[in-house]
Amino acid sequence: MRYLNHFTAGLVVYLSFSLSALADDTDIYLNPKVASGAEPLVMFTLDYRPNLTATVCGGTECDTLIAEGYLPPTGPYNFFQLLRAVFKKVLDPIGGVRIGFMLNHDSNCVGAVTSGPTKTGCSNGAYVLSGFNLIGAGTDDPSTYQTAGEDANKLAFLDKLAQVPDPLGTLSHSFQGKELYFELFRYLTGQNVYNGHLGYLSFGNTDPLTNLDVYASGYSWDTNIEDITGTTYSSPITALGECAKVFVVNLLFQVSNQEDDSDTAITADKANKPNGGMEGINLTGKNNNFATVIRYLRDADLGDGTFGTVPDLGGLQNVTSYFIVDPNQINTTTNGYASAGGTGVALPLSSNPEELVNTLNNIFRSILSVSTTFVSPSVPVNVFNRTQVVNEVFMALFKPDENALPLWNGNLKKLRVGQNATTGDTELQDVNGINAIDIDGRIKRDAVTFWTDVSALPPPVDDEVAGADGRSVPRGGAGQ
């Protein structure tokens, strides 16, 4: 039936040009409600550096968060407090998502063996602070949350984040991206914990005989995602099946470093279960970097039956990675992380609450969107001289019928290729010469495409924007 629908949709593409135009930027918009058991898995990671203790909210920029109860009424406030408040605000209305959180341990192991489950008395790698748990849509007042079920999961997530101390002095440590992603890989594929329990000398602890779960149980690793022996992860991909979609949202202040101690385990054969690695990955020479690991998880199908305990699920179970980075550190390296993760470029980790809220909201909109690109953008060629490409790009969008009939409304929208006035980068622009493509690779909601008569647009509904047609199928474009 799936293939029949695709064939029928193809006929609609062909016939729509002889009928009244219904087309625009080729995205398929499905029911925005996420089906039970198909909720996306969203893992957050945090660069635990002293930057988190920087003072913020020196003016009135945090007044809204204060008025809404996300920040205490009096300061001073640091960036970590702001970040927690923004998480609360962004997550309040969101449901149908399984969220988790990971942090690095400190990196101070020495000797012939510097990582892995047999190492003790030091710290290395990363751990899962909070495994994936389903959260439900709440209200604007967390005090009204229920104490059980999905609301409880959201509260537990926020509570664990609140217990992580500020990274002052010896508490802070670097972001070890390769090792963090390898621990995530072990978790996703249901294999043995690698560095997850190697937290003896982290967060300022100086006793090599006392591990993180003893001296800081409030923000230690999540035992609920491990088997009864505490040695093996339970795969969240296996639990969700072929509908599992995995995303990582990384918040960074600098580039990844101190991350090479686990390379032997990372490059191990897949067949070495439950201690399998990322077989085939090339960590030699210039490829020995975080971006290589990010790209491996982006390209690999973790549900093809060859990784860990995950069976052959069908579909594609890979990892898409977003990077929100200190604006001063958005560079070739951090943009390379985002590119390797399939999200284009790094986004600014702003200390302005409104900007940070908007960034996270846009990421969640992208993740929760169940629309997919169906037709590639078209670039016309001069029929008299085929060596010349016309400076126009056409995108087709389709919206499935609410009653599942093979008659999909669509629209055709026109953009142009231009240069960003600030950076000089080539981009797709709307009629106003503004970048028209959002971080999810689709038309921005507030873009005005060519052919659109703004004065004739109806009032916006749902996430549509007044005075713009954007990615909305029925608004503007050739079908107006």
N, C-alpha and C positions, 0 to 999 in steps of 0.2 A: 504493500500500500504506500510505503514511503517513497519508493521509486516512481510509482504511478503519479503521486502528487507532484514530484519534481518534474515529470514529463508534462503533466497538465499545466504546471506553472510556466514551463518553457513555451507552451503554445500561447499562454496568455501574454508572455513577453512579445511574441511575434504578432499576435492579433491586436494588441493594445494600440499599436501605432496606426491602425486603420479605423479604430474606434475612438471614442472620446478619451482623451489622455487621462490616465489615472496614475502616472508614474512619477518617481523621484528616486533619489539616492539608494541604490540597491541594497536595502536591508530588509530582513523579514522580521516583522514584529509579531510575536506570539503573546499569549496570555502572560501578563507580568507576574502572576501568582506562581511561586515556585512549588512544584509538586512535592509531596511528602516523600522523603527518601532521596530526593534529587538536589538537596540544598548544597550550595557551593561551600567548599572548605577554605576558610580564609585565615592564614597564619600571619600574625604580626611579629616583627622582630625589631629590637631597639638597640641602637649603638649606645652603650652605657659609659659615656664619657662625662667629664666635668661640665661640658656644655649644658647639660640638663639643669645645672644649678644657677645658670645665668639669670639675673633679675629681668623680669618682663612686666608688662602692664604699667609702665610709668605714667601713662596718660589716661585717657578714657576708653581705650580700645577694649578693655575687658569688662566694661560696665554691663554689657548684655549678659555675659556669663555669670556675673555676680547677681544681677537681678533675677536670673532664672534659677539660681541656687546651685550652679555648678562649681562656683568658687566661693570661698568664705567672704563675708562682707568687708573684711579688712585685710590688707596685705602686710608685708610685701609678698610677692609671688615669684616663684622661679619657673623656668621653662618646663620642668617635670610636672609641677602642679597644673600648669596651663595645659599640658598634653593630656593629663588625666581628665581634666574638665572637658576638653574637646572630645575625647573618647566617649564620655558620658553623653554629651549632647548629640553626637553623631549616631551613637548606637541606640539611643532612646527609641526612635520610631522604627528601627530596623528589625525585621524578623525574617525567618526562613533562611538563616545563614548559620553555619557552624564555624565558630571563631576559636582561635587559639593564640598562644603567645610563647615566644622563645627568647631566651637570653644567652649570652655567652658566659662561661666561667672565665676567671682570670687565666692567663697563660704563663705558668711558671714551673712546669715540669722539666726536669733535667735527667740525664743518664742515657743509657742505651735505648730504653723505651720511654717515650714521652707522652704517650696517649693510649687510650683503649681501656677496656673493662678490668684488666689485670693490674693497672697502675693505681697506686694509692699514695696518700700523703702530699698531694699537690693538686693543681687545677689545670684544666685544659678543655678546649672545645666548647660545646654548648649543651643546653638542656631545654626540655619542654616545661616551661613554667605552668602552662595551662593547655591541656589537649583540646582537640576540637569538640565543642559542645554546642548543641542547637540553642539559639536564642530566639525569643519571640518579640514581636513589636510591642513596645511599651507605651507609656504616656510621657508627657513632658515633666512628670513628677516621679522620680524614682521611688519616693516613699510610698507610692501606690502599688508597687510591684507585689506580685504574689510571692510567697516564700517557698514555692515548689515549682517544679517543671522548668519551662523555658525561661521564665523571669528569674528563677533562682540561679540558673546557669549564667545569666548576664550579670547578676549581682556578684556571684562568685568570681567571675572574670575580673570585674572592676575592683573587688576587694583584694584579690591577689596582686593586682597592679599597684594598689594603694600601699601595700605592705613592703614593696621594694624600696629600700632606703635611697636617699639622694646620694649620688656618686661623689662624695667628698673624699679628698685625700687618697688613701690606699684602697678605698672601696671601688674606684673606677677601674675600668679595663678596656682594652681595645675590642673592635669588632672583627672577629675571625670568621669571615664569610664562608670560606670553603668548608671549614669544619662544622659551622652551624648548618649549612645546607646538607652536609653528609648526615648529620644527626637527624634532620628532617627526613631525608631519604630512608634511613633505617626505620623511622617511625611509620612513614607512609607505606613501606613495603612489609611491615610486620616482622622485622628481623631483630637481632639482639641489640640492646642498648650498647652504644660504643663509648662516647665520652659523657653521656648524660649524667652519670653518677660521680664524675671526677671533679668534685667541687670542694675539696678540703681547704684550700687556701684562697678562697674567693671572698669578696665583700668585706675585706679587712680581717677575716679570721686568721689567726697565727698558729693555731694548734693543728699540726698535721695528722693527728689521730682522730679529729672530729670532723665529720663530713657535713655538707650543707643541710641535709635533712635533719640534723641534730641541732646545729647552732642557729639555723634560720628556717625552721619548718614552715613558717608562714609564706615564704616565697621560694621553697625548694621545688624539686621536680614533681610532676604530677604522677602519682602512683596509680591513678585510676586508668591510665592508658597502658599499663604493664600487666603481665601475667602474674600469677600468685607468687612466683619466685622472684619477681622484680628484675628479671634479666632480659625479657623479651617484650617488645612492643606489640600491641594489638593494632592491626592495620585499619585505619579509617576508610581506606579505599575499598577493601574487601567488604566492609560493612555496608557501604553505599552501592557497590556494584558499578555497572557500566555508566551510570549517570554521574559518577564522581568527577567534579571539576575542582582543581586545586589552585589557589592563588596565595602569593606571599606579598605582604606589604612591608617593606623595609624602611625604617627611619634612621638615616645616617647623618653623622656630623663630619666624618672623614672617610677616606677609602679603607677598604679591608686590609688588614695586615696580621702578622703573627699567626698564619693560618696553614702552615705547611706540615705540621707534625703528624697529621693523619693521612698523608698521601698514599702510603702503602695500603692502608685499608680502603681508601677511596677507589683505588685502581684495581682492587681484587676482582676475581672472576665472579660472575653472578651465581655460578653453580656452587659456590662456597657458602651455601645457606646453612644456618641463619646468620652467617657473617659475610654475606655477599656484598660486593661493591658495585661501582659503576663501570662495569666491564666495557672496554673499548675507549674509555676517556683518555685523552692525551694530555698529561700534565708535565710534559717535558719542555724545556726551553721557554720561549715566550708564551707558550700556552699554559704554563703553570700559574694560573691566576683564578680569581673568584669568578670572572666572567665565563670561563670554560665550564665550571661546574653549573653555573646558572643555565647556560645554553644546553648542557647535557640533559638537565631535568626538563627543559622546555621541549627538547626534541624527542626524548625517550617516551615510550608508552609503558608506564609502570604497571599497566593492567594487561600485558600481553602474555602472562603466564610464566615469564622467565625470571621475574624479580621476587625474591623472598617468598612469602606465603600467599601473595596475591594471585588468584587464578586468572585464566584467560577470560576477560570480561567483555570483550568486544568494545567498539568505540575507541576513544583515545583518552587516556588518563595521564596527562602531563602536568607540568607546573608553570604557571604564568606569574611573573615577578614584577611588581611595581617598586619604584625607588623614590622616596621622598627625602631630599638631601639638602643640607645646609646650603643656601644660595651661593656662598663663597666656595663651595666644593663641587658645584655642578661643572663638570669638565669632561674631557674626552673619556676618562676612566669611568666616572659614575654614569655618564650617558651610555657608555659601553655596557654597563651592568643592565640598564633598562632595555637596551637593544637586544642583548642576549636573552633577556626574560620575556621578550615579545611585546613590550609596552612602549617602545620608541625612545623616549628621552626621560631623564630624571626630572622630577617635579620639585619645586622649592619647598623646603621645610621652614615655613614662615613662622615668626613669633607673633604675627598679627592673627588673633583668634579667628576673625572672619575669613581670612584667606586660608587658614589651616582647615577650618570646618569645610569650606568649599572644596578644597583639594580632596579630603577624605570622602565627602559626599559624592563627588564626581567619580571617584574610584569605585565606591559601592554601587552607584548607578550602572557603571560599566559591568561590574561583576554580576549584578542582579538582572541585568538585561538579558533576555533570552532570545533577542533578535540575532540573526546571523547574516553575514554578507552572502547574497545569493547570486548577484550578477556583478562582474568586475566593472570598475569605472571604464568608460569608453573615451578615447582621445581620437577625434576625427583627423583624417589626413587629407591634404589638398588633392583632389581627384586629378588635377592637371599636372601637378608636380608632387609625386609621392615621397620626395625627399623632404618635403616641408610638412611640419606638423602644426595644425591649427592650435592656437592658445586657448583651448576650451576643453573642459572635462565634464562629461555627462555621467550622472550616477542615477541608478534605478533602484527604487525602494518598493517593497511589496508588503502588504499586510494581509495575513490569512483571514479567510472568512470566519466570523465568530461561530458559525454553525458547521464548520469544517467542510464547507462546500468548495469545490475546485474552482472558485471564482474569486481571485484575490485582487483587491483594490491596490493600485500602484500609482507611482508618479515618477516623472523624469525631472531631475534638477540639474541645473548648470552651474559650474564653478569655473574659475580661471586659474592658471598658474601665474604666480607672482612672487616677488621678493619681499621678505619681511623688512619693514622700514627700519627696524632697530638692529637686527642681527645680520641682515642681508641673505638669510637662508631662503631657499626656494620652498614655497608652500602653496597649498590650494587656498584661494581667497574667495570671499563672497562678493556681492555687488558693491560693498563699501570698501573693498580692498583690505579686509580684515581676515586673519587666519580662520578658515571655516571648519577645520578638522579638530575634533576633541581628542582627549587622551585615549579614548577607546577605539580610535581609528575611524569613527563615524562623524557625520556632519554635526557640528555644534547645535544645540537647541536654540541658541540666540542668533544663528547665522541667517542672513537674508540672501537667498539664492537669486540668480538672474531669472527674469520672467515674472518674478513675484510682485504683485501689486499690493504693497503693504496696506494701503488705505482700504482695500477690499477684504482683508483677512478677518475672519470671524473671531469672537472672543476666544482666548486660549482655554483649553481644558487639560486636566491632568498635569503633565510636566511640560506642556507647550509654553512658549514665551510670547507675550504680547508684542506685536510689531515685527515678528519674525516667523519664518516658516520652518527653518532648521531641518531636523530629521523627521519631522512629522509627515506622515504619508499624505493625509488629506489636505494639507495646507500648502498654498503657493505652488511654485514650479509650473511645469507645462500643464498640469491638471487643474489650475485655478480657473 
